[in-house]
Amino acid sequence: MRVYLCFILAGLAAAGFAEDVVLKGGAKIQAPILKQADDATVLDLGFDVIRIPKNEILATYKDQSLAAPTPTDTNGLYSVLVPERITTAEAAKLYAPSVVLVKTASGLGSGFFINKNGYLITNFHVIAGEKKISVTQFLQENQILRRVVHKDVEIVATAPFHDLVVLKLNDFDTEITPVIFAPEEKLSIGETIFAIGNPLGLERTVTEGVISQTHRNFGGILYLQVDAPVNPGNSGGPLFNARGQVIGIINMGVPSMEGLNFAIPARHAKYILDHIDAFAYNAANPESGFVYPDPPRRPGKFSTEQKESPHAELP
């Protein structure tokens, strides 16, 4: 009994506070976590302990932040998971950190991480004709949303016909939250959806709506028609279902019409990732994009090194 009590006290000291554990079906248990194993989580109920299998846990709240559930399957580039239905607020809190701002000399759009290795997806038209690309992460630190700009961005694969491109961050040290996909596409007209993007550069904008049509043909591609409001800057951002799975990539809308917007089904992105070698970017292609040099310094302006050297030459 003494050993058992010591174990409980040690667990309470390690936990320090109660956490909300969300179970499949929507039930929640508020209790300190004593232990997290590969297959189960042990909670302290005060008068007893309870062991919950990991596959029965949808998500946990820790330090007032929702932790993303662990994917059940992966092919190395992206992950799939079948969680239970959660609220838009919970799903947006989980996956808003996945959404980034993609910027080039000719414009900006949205994108989203698909794995922790820095791979992300956006629309091809967001970076078309460009080689110099920056990606901005928005990291929540307490009450502050910190911007981290990554300028070492590699073009991995392009699929202009499907208006998709795969990018990759190089030399980054920030935490990445990837999205999840559904193993199979099961979409219904009237199904609740929401989008996260950067319309006009306004980061992490969330809009909600429904699927208006699952098969809308434009130029030989079937698009998802949605009524969730999207605007310039949303292009390349993820479209989620009510379980927080990415079901599409926002790519166009009709400015003169209200609630008439379209997304590329996620199955096209998964196909490109499954056959990524066939869509590999070729930097030697003369039409692969342009590089803009940095602007020259103003006449008479010296760098710090030049000021320190009396023999420095003008740039």
N, C-alpha and C positions, 0 to 999 in steps of 0.2 A: 504494500500500500504506500509506504514511504517513497519507493522508487517511482510509483505511478504519480504521486503528487508532485514530486520533483520534476517529472516530465511535463506535467500540466503547467507548473509555474515557469519552467524554462520556455515553454511554448508561448505563454502569455507575454513574457518579457521580450521574446523575439518578435511577436506580432505587434504588441503595443497599442493596438486599436482594433475596433471591429470593422469588418469588410462586408459588403453586400455581394453575395454569390447568387447569380441569376441562373436558375435551372431551366432545362427545356420544359416548355409549357407555361413559362412566365412566373413560376414561384421564385421567391427570394428568401435567402437565409442570411441574417446579419450576425456574424460571429467572427472572432479572431481566427486566422489560419494558423494551425499548429505545424502542419507539414504539407509539403507539396511533392508528391512522388510522380513518377512517369505515368502511372495509371490511375492515380486517385489524389484527392485533396482531403486532408483531415481538418475538421473544424472543432473548436472548443465551444460547447453550449453552456459552460458554467458548471452544470451538474453532471455532464456526460460529454463524450466526444462522438463525432459522427464522421464516417468515411464515405465520401461521394466519388463515384467513378468519374474520371475526366470526361468521358464521352457523354455524361449527363449534364455537364456544366456548359452553359452558353457563354457567359462572360462574368467578370468580377469587377467590382468597384474597389479601387485602392487609392488612398490619398485623394478622394473625390474625383478620380479619373477612371474611365472605363477601359479595361484592358481587352484587347482584341483576342478572340478565341483562337486556339491553335488549329491550323489547317489539317485536315485528315488525309490529304493526298497532294502530291506535287510532282511535276515533271522536271524540276530544276529551274525553269524560267518563270512559272506562275503556279499559283496554288488554287485548289478547289475545296469547297466546304459546303455542307448543307446544315446551316444553323436554323433554329426556330425563328418565327416571325418576331421582330422587335420593333420598337417605335422608331419613327424617323429621327427623333431627337437622340436616341441611343445610338442608332446606326451612324448618324452624322458625326457624333462625338468620337465614335470608333475610327472612322475612316477619313475625316477631314484632314488629318496629318498626311494622308496619302496623296493629296491633291497639290499640285505645284503650278507655278506660273512659268510658262515657256515663252521666251522673248528672243526676237531676232531684230536686225536693223529695219526690217519692213513691217513689223507688227508683233502682236502677242496673242497668246492663247493659253489653254489649260492643258494639263497632263496629269498622269497618276502613276505611282510606283507599282510594279508588279512583283518585285522581290526585294530582299534586303541587300542585294548586290548592286543596287543603283540603276537597274533597268526600269524604264518607264515608257509609256505609250502616249502619243498625241496624234493629232491629225497631220497628214502629209502637207495639207495646204498651209498649216501654221509655219512650217519651216521650208517650204518649197523655194528653191532658188537660193538657199542660204547654207553656209557652212559654219558661220560663227553664231553659236547658240548659247544662251544662258538659261539656267533653270533656278528658280527661286523657291526655296522651302520656307514654310511658315511654322515655326516651332513654338508651342505653347510653354511658357515658363512662368508659373504662377498666374498672375493676371496680365502678363505681357506676351504679345505675339511677336517673336523675334524673327527677322528675315535673314536668311542665309542664302547668298547668291553663289551658285556654282557656275564657273565659266569654262571648265574643262569638260565639255560634253561631246560625246562621240555618237555619230550616226551609225547604228548597227544594221538596221534593215529598213527597207522602204517598200511600200505597196501603194503606188499612186492610184491604181484603179479602185482600191477600197478606201482610199484617203486615210491611210494609216502609216505610221512610222514608229520604229523602236529606237529609243535613245539610251545612252548609258552615261552615268556620272563616273568620272575618274578622280581618284585621289580625294575622297570625301571622308569626313570623320563624324558626321552627324547621324543620329538615329533615324532609320527609315521604317515607316509603317506601310507594308504592301496591302493591296486590296485582295479580295478573294473572288473567284468565279464559281459559277454553278457547274457541276459535272455534266449536266444535260440542259438544253434550252427548253424550258417549259413556260411559255408566256401566254397571257390571257388579256383580251381586250377589257379595259376597265380596271386592270391591276394597278395598285398603288406603286408609284415610283418617285424617286427624287434625284436631283442632280446637284453636284457640288462643282463650282468653277470660279473663275475670276473675271466676270463680265466687267469690261472697261477697267480691268486691273483691280477691281474690288475683291480682295482675297477671301476665300472660303465662303462664298455666297451660296446658300442652300435654297433651292426651290422645289416644291412638291407638286405632283399632279398624278395623272393616270396614263396608261397606254391607250391611245385613241385607236390605233390600228397596228397590227403586228406585221403586216406585209404590204408595204407601200412601195411600188416599183418606180425607180428613177434610174434611167440609163442602164438597165439590166441588173441593178442591185436592189434587193429588197431591204427597205429601211423600217425602223420602228418610228411610228408617228406618236408624239407625246404632246400633252398640253402644259407641261411644266414650263414656266417662263425661262427662256434662255436669251442671251444677247451676245454681241460681239465680245470675244474674250472667253466665252464658254466653250468654244471649239476645242475638241480634244479632251474635254473633261469627262469623267465617268458618269454613267446613268445607273443608279442602283434600284433594286427591288426592295420590298419590305423586309427582307432578311439580311440586307446589307451586302448582297452579291452584286457584282458588276454585270449588268445585262446588255450594256451598250456603251457607245462612245458618241457623245454629242458632236455633230458636225455641221448642221445647217438649220436655218429657220427662215421664215418669211417675214421680213420687217414690217410689211404693211398689214399683216394679219396677226391677230392676237391668239396665242395658244396654238400655233401651227408650227411645230418644230420637229426635227428628225434626228435619229441616232443610228449609227452603224451597229448592227447586232454583234454581241460579244463573240459569237462563234467565228466571225471572220478574224478577229484578233487572235483567238486561240489557235486557229488554223495556221496563221502566219508564224506564231511562236512555235508550233509543233513542227513546222517546216522552215525554220528561220534561215537555213543555209540557202534555200532557193530564193530568198528575198534579200540576201546580203547586199549591203551598200557597197558600191564600187566608186571609190574616190577618184579613179582615173577617168571616169566618164566625164567628157567635157560639159555635159549638162547637169552634173551632180550638184552644182551650187556655186555661189560666189563668196569670196572672202573680202571683207572690208578692212583695210588697214586702219590702225589707230590714227586719229587726227594729229597733225604736226603741232609742236609746242608753239606758243605765241612768241613772236620775235622779241629777243631781249630777255626771255625767261630762262633761268638757269636751274638745274637740278641741285639737290643738296651737295652731291659729290662735286659738281662743277664749281659751286661757290667756295668749296674748301680748297680747290686747286687753282693757283694763279695762272696756270698754263692751259686751262680748259678752253676748248673751242666751242663756238656757237653751234647749236644743233642744226 
